[in-house]
């Protein structure tokens, strides 16, 4: 009898454990890029094309738009999961709240547009619903997931583009520039500096290369801080001496990929959802 009671308790605990696991919330992925595909739906070329499009729009307009594809949001509704993503990612500029998220739950066959406070005038619920029903869902039903996401994003960008938002800060998006452009400029300047140092001396070579690096960075869109920073770093590096850094083969250094983060924008649950 005691054995039977023990067995029943263990069985009950096992069932409760399984029920708890089944109702555990799907975690929100860390924000590392504007396009996050956890379903393998988009090819790398499609994902990169969309990423570049959203990055260019952010530089032009200031608003941040993210795309997230997950297998499922169950046991939550897509609205509950969407607001958790919005609160974790904080897309959009702080105080402007111009963030937006296109969320696709592939296995649930659901899609949602989550709109930041500052874009609720440009993308009210009715407009978000129309974009879902007219541009996204028909393509999803036809099996063209990438096409539906692309069409939805383009309509959203067109609508947001007409909104009189504050101009983007001059150095906004500089995280991409620092890694993707400033580091190669630095490397080329240091190599050239090592050559010029042997011909003209440390001070002249350092000054020339630091100045040229700063000018090139400025033409490539670096902020004033970035221009001054790269010029000073190159000048000091060549002046003090750092040829071993360039020539040695060991690992280390910056990695390629600048990363991406939200700007502190707020969301209040505005937007729309749909199914296909």
Buried (B, 14 or more C-beta within 10 A) or exposed (E): EEEEEEEEEEEEEEEEEEEEEEEEEBEBEEBEBBBBBEBEBBEEEBBEBBBEBBBEBBBEBBBBBBBBBBBBBBEBBBBEBBBBBBEBBBBBBEEBBBBBBBBBBBEBEBBBBBBBBBBBEBBBBEBBBBBBEEBBBBBBEEEEBBBBBBBBBEBBBEBBEEBEBEEBEEBBBBEBBBBBBBBEBBBBBBBBBBEBBEEEEBEEBBBBBBBBBBEBBBEBBBBEEBBBBBBEBBBEBBBEEBBEEEEEEEEEEEEEEBEBEBBBBBBEBBBBBBEB
